[in-house]
Structures are given as structure tokens and as C-alpha cells.
Amino acid sequence: MIRKIALALLAAAIAAGTGALAEEPLYSALRGSIPLNDEGAADPMMPTRNTAEREARNYPEQPPVIPHSIDGYQIDINGNKCLSCHARARTAESQAPMVSITHFMDRDGQFLASISPRRFFCTECHVPQSVVTPPVSNDFTDIDTLLSRANPGRRR
């Protein structure tokens, strides 16, 4: 009997709670004045950072980011525009960094004569950078900085 009453009270509380949610929309600070259940207009595309400088990596195995615009690049099963500069045979004239040797390995660790099919689509891992202000502040500190703060006189 007590279980039936508890279940009835729980059901009533859930029904009352969902009714309150349906009346008042929920908002998120990142979405501004657009309620969570509404689809707002897309933000404008920001310009791509376009530089020849290499970006610092945030962790050891991070794929390098693309420091230039790739608008209009064909990267599909029929071709890869990135390889016109980053292929082994083209780096001397383009002065672009060569594709990593890991991109020539198959899943069994065997080296291939050309780029591995599983590494052919560059933008699966490598991304161009936009000139934007992050929507959320970030106070990330990498391990090297933390270690140097902990042992200021120690040299690595």
C-alpha cells in the first residue's frame, strides 16, 4: 500500500515538473537569447588564419593544425589537393612540411609506397584555424609549465 502511494506521488511530481518545463524555455549562456529547443541562425563564418608559421601543439600526439586556408581544396576519393605541396616529391619546391612517415603505414605497421588509404583524408585529423575569440575562457596549463613552476631551478 505504501509503495502504491509513493509511486502515485512520484508520478504526480514528475508530471508537475514536466509541465513547468514546458511552460518556461531553457537557455544556455553559449546560445545567448535562443532557447535550447529552438534552432537559431548560424553564426557567420570567421576568417581563416593564414600564416606560414607552425602552431605549437597542446599535447604530444596532437595532429598539427593547418596554418592556412583550405577553401576550395578537393579532398575526396578522387584527389587530395594537400598532397600537391605536402607529398614527399613536392616539399623541396613548395617548402611545405612533408607528410609524416606514419601516413605511409598500413594498419599492420607495414610501410607502403604511397599514402595509406586510411590517412588520405587529411581533414579527419588536421583542421584549419579561425581568427575567433573562444566562447569560454580557458586556463589550461600544460605539464611542462607545471613542472617548471614546481622546480624553478631544475633544468630539463
Buried (B, 14 or more C-beta within 10 A) or exposed (E): EEEEEEEEEEEEEEEEEEEEEEEEEEEEEEEEEBEEEEEEEEEEEEEBBEEEEEEEEEEEEEEBBBBBBBEEBEBEEEEBBBBEBBBEEBBEEEEBEBBEEEBBBEEEEEEEEEBBEEBBBBEEEBEBBEEEEEEEEEEEEEEEEEEBEEEEEEEE
